[in-house]
Each structure stands twice: as structure tokens, then as C-alpha cells.
């Protein structure tokens, strides 16, 4: 019996795939996994206890970043930017995630510029207030007394101390 090489190759491939196939295949193929957050949340709502419901909703939040939009499609809310992004599926694709990250970089740059501009404006206002207050208030410079008045006051005090009938 002569067997062709291609037939031997096909038999070897089939045997290899059969050996690599999982032995205990689970019979969960008929259960449909939730397609998005809303479907997952619907399943979680049917949980028996409040704690189980909260745990399942937490799992839904971890699995699905996007939320279904009323008109179709999905939206992703980025809390760091306080902004929504339209996405194709229940989770952002790598390209969509890259665009979200780039938008965040632009957002941070705008926030930095805004805070610098605000600080600059506050500093200018403070300087203007100082200039206005310097112009409106007259300078309080002590007026020197004439030297003769100073000596006269000092000599009266000195004489008063000598004439004092106080016991020494």
C-alpha cells in the first residue's frame, strides 16, 4: 500500500489537533455571555441578594468600559476629562484608546496653560491694587522736631528730677 505524502501530512495534522484539543470541554457553549454593560447589568439585577447584585455589577463595570447610546453605538466616559467619547463597541479599541489618551494630553496642556494664565492675572491684579493703594494713601513720614525743642524738653525733665523732694 502506497500512501502519498500529502495524505500522511493531513493525517498527522488531524492527529496533532486532536491531541491538543481540550479533554474536558465545558458545556457552556449554549450560554451567551453578555455583549455589553447593559446586558451584563440586566443579568446582575436578577441576583438573589443585594451583595451578589453589587458584586456582579462591579464585574460588569470591570468588563465593559462603554455604555450603549440610545440611538445605537457606544460611548465611553473619561472621568479624568469629564468628557464622553464615541466608540465602536462596548470597549474602546486600541486605536480609540490612543485617541482618548491623546485627547487627555491636550486636555492637560490646556489645563496647565489655563492655570498659568490665571496665576498671571491674579499677580497683575495684586500689583495694580498695590500701586493704587500707594497712590491714594499719603506717605506717613515722621516730622522731625526742631533741635531746640528737643533740648528744651530734655532739660525740663532733667531739672524736674533734681528738684524733686523725693527721698534718695
matplotlib code that plots the C-alpha trace (Angstrom):
import matplotlib.pyplot as plt

x = [0.0, 1.5, 0.4, 1.0, 2.9, 0.0, -2.3, 0.2, 0.6, -3.2, -3.4, -0.6, -2.2, -5.5, -3.9, -2.0, -5.0, -7.0, -4.2, -4.1, -7.8, -9.0, -10.1, -12.9, -14.8, -17.2, -20.8, -21.3, -21.4, -25.1, -24.9, -24.5, -22.1, -23.3, -22.5, -22.2, -22.6, -26.4, -26.9, -24.5, -26.4, -29.7, -28.3, -26.8, -30.3, -31.6, -29.2, -30.7, -29.0, -28.1, -24.4, -24.4, -26.0, -23.4, -20.6, -22.0, -22.5, -18.9, -17.8, -19.9, -18.1, -14.7, -15.6, -17.2, -16.0, -18.5, -22.2, -24.9, -26.2, -30.0, -29.6, -27.1, -23.4, -21.5, -20.0, -17.1, -17.0, -13.5, -13.8, -10.4, -11.5, -15.2, -16.0, -17.7, -16.1, -18.0, -16.6, -17.4, -18.1, -18.6, -14.9, -12.5, -10.3, -6.6, -6.9, -9.8, -7.9, -4.9, -7.2, -8.6, -5.1, -4.0, -7.1, -6.1, -2.7, -4.2, -6.6, -3.7, -1.8, -4.9, -5.4, -1.7, -2.0, -5.2, -3.7, -0.6, -2.9, -5.0, -1.9, -0.5, -3.9, -4.0, -0.5, -1.2, -4.4, -2.4, 0.3, -2.3, -4.0, -0.7, 0.0, -3.5, -3.1, 0.3, -1.1, -4.2, -2.6, -0.2, 3.1, 3.3, 6.7, 7.5, 8.1, 11.3, 11.1, 13.4, 16.5, 15.9, 12.5, 14.2, 16.8, 14.3, 12.1, 15.0, 16.4, 13.0, 12.7, 16.3, 15.6, 12.4, 14.2, 16.7, 14.0, 12.0, 11.7, 11.7, 13.9, 17.1]
y = [0.0, 3.3, 6.4, 9.8, 12.4, 14.9, 12.2, 11.4, 15.1, 15.5, 12.5, 13.8, 17.3, 15.9, 13.7, 16.6, 18.8, 16.1, 15.7, 19.4, 19.8, 20.2, 16.9, 18.1, 20.6, 22.6, 22.5, 26.3, 27.0, 27.5, 30.2, 33.5, 35.9, 39.4, 41.5, 44.8, 46.6, 46.9, 43.1, 42.3, 44.7, 43.0, 39.7, 41.2, 42.6, 39.1, 38.2, 36.8, 39.1, 42.7, 41.8, 39.4, 42.1, 44.6, 42.2, 41.3, 45.0, 45.6, 42.8, 44.4, 47.7, 45.9, 44.1, 46.9, 50.5, 51.7, 52.3, 51.8, 55.0, 55.4, 55.8, 52.9, 52.7, 53.1, 55.9, 56.0, 58.5, 59.6, 60.9, 62.5, 64.8, 64.9, 64.1, 61.4, 59.7, 57.7, 54.2, 51.4, 48.6, 48.1, 48.6, 51.0, 49.5, 50.2, 53.0, 54.5, 54.3, 56.0, 58.9, 59.1, 59.3, 61.9, 64.0, 63.7, 65.0, 68.0, 68.5, 68.5, 71.0, 73.3, 73.0, 73.9, 76.9, 78.0, 77.8, 79.7, 82.4, 82.6, 82.9, 85.7, 87.6, 87.3, 88.6, 91.6, 92.4, 92.3, 94.6, 97.0, 97.1, 97.8, 100.7, 102.2, 101.9, 103.6, 106.5, 107.0, 107.0, 109.8, 108.7, 108.8, 110.1, 111.3, 115.0, 115.8, 118.3, 121.2, 120.6, 123.4, 121.9, 118.5, 120.1, 122.2, 119.2, 117.2, 120.0, 120.5, 116.8, 116.8, 119.9, 118.3, 115.3, 117.4, 119.5, 116.5, 116.4, 112.7, 110.8, 109.4]
z = [0.0, -1.1, 0.8, -0.6, 1.4, 1.4, 2.9, 5.6, 6.4, 6.6, 9.0, 11.1, 11.3, 12.3, 15.0, 16.3, 16.6, 18.3, 20.8, 21.5, 21.9, 25.5, 27.1, 29.3, 27.1, 29.1, 28.1, 28.4, 24.7, 24.8, 27.4, 25.8, 27.6, 27.9, 24.9, 26.7, 30.1, 29.8, 29.1, 31.9, 34.3, 33.3, 34.4, 37.6, 38.5, 38.7, 41.5, 44.7, 47.3, 47.4, 47.9, 45.0, 42.8, 43.8, 43.1, 39.7, 38.8, 39.8, 37.4, 34.7, 35.2, 35.1, 31.8, 29.9, 29.7, 27.2, 27.6, 25.0, 23.4, 22.8, 19.0, 18.7, 19.2, 22.4, 24.4, 26.8, 29.7, 30.7, 34.2, 34.1, 31.3, 32.3, 28.7, 26.5, 23.5, 20.8, 20.5, 18.1, 20.7, 24.4, 25.0, 23.2, 20.5, 20.8, 18.2, 20.1, 23.4, 21.7, 20.6, 24.1, 25.5, 23.0, 23.9, 27.6, 26.8, 25.0, 28.0, 30.5, 28.4, 28.2, 32.0, 32.6, 30.3, 32.0, 35.5, 34.4, 32.8, 36.0, 38.2, 35.9, 36.0, 39.8, 40.1, 37.8, 39.8, 43.1, 41.6, 40.4, 43.8, 45.5, 43.1, 43.6, 47.4, 47.3, 45.2, 47.3, 50.8, 51.7, 53.0, 56.8, 57.3, 60.9, 61.0, 62.9, 65.8, 65.8, 67.8, 70.2, 71.2, 71.9, 74.1, 75.9, 76.7, 77.9, 80.1, 81.8, 82.6, 84.0, 86.1, 87.3, 88.5, 90.5, 92.2, 93.2, 97.1, 96.9, 99.4, 97.9]

ax = plt.figure().add_subplot(projection="3d")
ax.plot(x, y, z, "-o")
ax.set_aspect("equal")
plt.show()
